[in-house]
Amino acid sequence: MAMKLTPGKMAGLQAVSDARGVIAAAAMDQRGLLKKMLARELGVAEPPAEMMVEFKRLVAGSLTKHASAILLDVEFGLPATKNINGKGLLLAYEKSGYDVSGPTKLPSLTEGWSVLRLKEAGADCIKVLVYYTPFEDNWVNEQKKAWVERIGAECRGVDMPYFLEFLGYDVHGEDEAGLAYARRKPEIVNYCMEEFSKERYGADVLKVEAPIQMAYVSGTKAFGGTEAYSRDEAKALFRKAAALTDKPIVYLSAGVTSAVFVETLELAVESGVEFHGVLGGRATWQDGVPVYVAKGAAALEEWLDTQGARNVQEVNRVLQSARPWYEARSMRG
């Protein structure tokens, strides 16, 4: 197989993939969101930092027994990087994660870090998240595009693989869990797939949302009773979005339950799209938060080694239909 990859990028992608070349990675880089989840269970404004660190360490140590890699952050996740069962490591470069302030959701990087420093901390690949919608003001989107370009140039300079994650958001006053946004979502995802596949951004792998909201797909177990798309329409939307990029794509879980994430992946498989893995977060471990707060670290470990493991194994079952990252069109010589 002919590759258009430099040695460092190739080695990094191999490190986070399984034996088949599929990226079966877990995500534990949540910061603001995890703080909120722990604080809610504790009944406090903010959880102790040591709880954030311990939770990440336990999740990383358990779920990497079943995953090809894990995504962590440098703010609370560095101790967990020592406990990943020899699997691949992605480190998040952005500061804001899922907790952003302001309507424009302008991105920022973690202070005191660079791609070189992330590499020195043990990263095989780096990941950044940008919130993006084509319906945003032009000046906002130009800032975001330039930000993504700069990181791409930095990754080229250090020869590190660049995972680019984009998440859509609302600017029309719509509920992002509602019907109107569900109907708008495919257009947002499609724009991002096409735009950020351009070579100027330097992304090697796209970490992407499903182009639909499963609760609005009739004929699924996740269907909530109001239809935005039929099952066949949803499959067509998967195909349309995937056709807009030549990059390897990995699906994110977007905070849905484990069962809904698995059904989403099954629908992607049924649609016939070629995808190259997952970087799934909350879906696999979020139900462990109340266990940890109520019963402690040992109980969380037990939960992770049983239900958490089953969650990852269910995802891995669907990933038998995923393709190796090196078969993506951008990777062929």
N, C-alpha and C positions, 0 to 999 in steps of 0.2 A: 504494500500500500504506500503510495507516495504522499508525503506530508508537506504542507506549506508552513511548518512550524519551526521555530528556533529551538535549540536543545533545551533551554530552561523551561519554555512553555510546554514542550512535549513531556518533559520529566514531571512537571507539576500536575498536568492532566492525568498522566498515568498513575501518579501517587494517590489521587482522589477517586479513582475508578476501581471497579471490581475486576475479577479475572477476565470478564467478557468485554471490558471497556465501557461498561455502563456506570454512570455516576449515581450511586445509591447512597446519597449523603443525608445526614441528619443536620438540622439547624438549631443551634442553641445560642444565637447571638443577640437575642432579645434583651433589651435593657429596661427602657421605660415601661414597656408592656409587662415584663416580669415583675418589676417593682409594683405596678398597680395590682397584679394578681396576688402577690404575696401580701401587700398592704390590705387588700380587701379581706383576705382570710384572717389576717392578724387583727383587723379592726384598728389599724394605725394609719398615720399619714404617710409614713415611709418605712420600709423594712430595714433592718440592719444590713450593712454591706456584707457582713460575713455570711448572712443567709443567702444572698445572691451568689456569692462565690461558692458556697457549699452545694447549693442546688445545681449549679452548672457543672460542678465537678462530678457529682453523683450521676447526673444525666449523661454526661460525656462518657464516664467510665462504663456505664451499663449499655447504652445504645450503640456504642461503637463495636460491641461484640457482634452486632448484626448489620452494621452499615459499612460502606466503603470509606467513609470520611465523615468529619464533623466540621461545622461552621461555628466558630466562637468569636467573641469580641475581646478587645484588649483591656476594657475597663474592669470587667469582673471575671472574664473567662480565662485569663492566662494560666492560673494554677491548674485549671482543667486540662490544659494542653499536655500536661505530663501524664495524663491518665486516659489515653485514647486507644489502648490495645494495639499500638503499632499501625493504626490506620492513618489515612490522609488528613491534612489539616488545612482548612480555609480560615482566614482571618478577615473580619469586617473592618473596613477602613473608614467608613462614615461614622460620624458622631451621633446623628439623630436617631438612627434605627427606626422603630415604629412610632416613637414619641416625638412628634414634630409640633412646633408652635407656629402660629400665623397662617393665614389663608393661602399663601403662595407656596408653602412647604419648601423653601429654598434649602438645599443641602449644605452640609458642612462636614469637614473631616475631623477626626479625633486629633486634638492638639498633641504635639510632641511625637507624632508618628509619621512615617513615610513608607513607601513600598519597600525600600531597602531595609528599614527597621522591622517591618512585618516579616520580611524574609529572614532576617537575623533572629527573630523570635520563634522561628520554626515553621512559618507558613509555606505550604506548597503552592497555594493560589490565594489571590485576594478577591474580595467581593465588595461592591458598593451598591447602595440602594439609592435610587432617585424616584421621587414621586413626580409623575408626569401625566399631563393630559394636553392634547392639541387644542383644547378649548380655553386654555389659560391665556393671560395677556402675553403678547409677543416678547416684551422685555424680560419677563420671568423665564420663558422657555429658552431664550437665547443665553441667559446666565446658566441655566441647567445644562444646555448642550455644551457650552464652553467648559464647564466643570467636568463633564464626562470625558471630553476630549483631553483635558490636561491629565486625568488619571490614566487614560489609555497611553499617552506619551510616556508617563512615568513608568508604567508597566513594561513598555517596550524597552526602556532604558535599563531596567533591572532584569529583564527577561523573565517575567513572572506572568502566569496565566491570569486573565482578567475576567471575572464573572460579573456581569452587569445585570442588576435586578431593577425592574421598573414596575411601579405600582400606580394604577390610575386612581383618580380622586374626583370629587364633584366640585364644579364651580357654578352650577345652575340652581343651587338651593334644593337639590334633590337628596333624599335619604339614600346613602350608599348601599343600604340593604333593601331598598325599595324597587318597585317595578320599573319606574322611569329610568333609573340608573342602570338596571339590568339590561334594558333595551339599548342604552347608550354604550355599555361596556365593550361590546365587540369592536366598535369603531375606535375606541381608545386603545385597546390592545393591538389592533391591526396597525394603527399608526406607529406605535412604539416598536413593534416587531420590524417594520420596514425601515423606520428612521435609524434605529440604533444598530442595525446590521451593517450600516455604511462603514467603510474602512477607516474613515476619519476618526471614528470613536475608539477603535482599537480593541473592542470587546472580543474575547475568544469564545465565551459561552454566555448565552442569555438565560437568566433565571426569570421565568415568565408566569403570569397568571393564566388560568384557564380563561378563554374569551367569553365565558358565560357564567351566570350565577345558577348553581345547581338547584336552588330552591324554586326556580322558575322554569325548570325543564320538565315538561309533562312526560309521564312514563318512566320516571326515576323514583327510587325510594326516597330521595331527598326532596321531592316535589312538595311544595307547601300549599298547593291548591290554586294558585294564580299563574297562568301561563304567559311567559314572554317568548318562549320558543318550544317547538315540538322536539321530540328526541332526534328526529332526522335533521331538523334545522340546526340543533345544537352540534350534531356531528359535522354538518357542513361548515359551521363556524370554526370548529377545531381545525378542519382541513384548510380553510381560507387563511387563518392566522399563521399556521405552520408553514404554508407555502410562501409567506412573505419574507422568510429569512433563509440564508444558507448556513447559518451558524448552528452549532449544537444547542439544543434547548433542553432545559430541565424545568419541571413544573414545581411551583411552590404551593404550600397548603393554604395560605391566606387565612389561617385561624379557624378553619372549619373543623368539625369533628373528624376523628380518624376514619369512621365509616363513610362519611361524605367524601373525604379525600380519596379513599380507595375507589369509591364509585366514580368520582371524577376521572381518575386515571383509567378505569375500566372503559369509560365512555370515550376517552381519547384513543385507547387501543381499538375499540369498536369502530371508530371513525376512520381508522387506517392511517393516522398521522405517524410520521417517524419522529419520535422524541428520544432523548438520550439519557434520561434519568430523572431524579428528583433532588431537591434540596428542601426537605419537608421539616417544618418546625413544630409549632404548637400542636398540630393534629396528633403527634405521637406522644407528647409528654404533658400536655396541659392538665389532664385529669390527675396528675401526680402532685399538683400544687396543694390542694386541700389535704391530701394524705400527709405530705411533708409538714405542713403547719400544725395539723392536729396530732400527729403521732411521731414525728421526728425523722431523722436521717435513716435509721434502720428500716422503718416502715416504707419510706420512699424507695430504698434500694430493693426491697422485696416487690413492691409494685412495679418498678422498672424492669426487674428481671422476669416478671410474669406478664402483666397486662401491657406494659411498655414494649416488651420484646415481641409480644403478639402483634401489636400495632405496626411495628417495623416489618415484621415478617409478612404481614398482609400486603404492605406496600411492595416488599420484595417479590411477592408472588406475581403481582401485576407487572413488575419490572422485567419479568422473563420475556415480555413482548417489546421491551425497549431496545434501541439499537446502540452499538458502540459509538462513542463520541467521534471517533476518527472516520466514521462513515458519513458524517455531515458534509454537505457540498463544499463548504469553505475549507475543509481539511484535506480535500483531495487534490493531488497534484495535477 
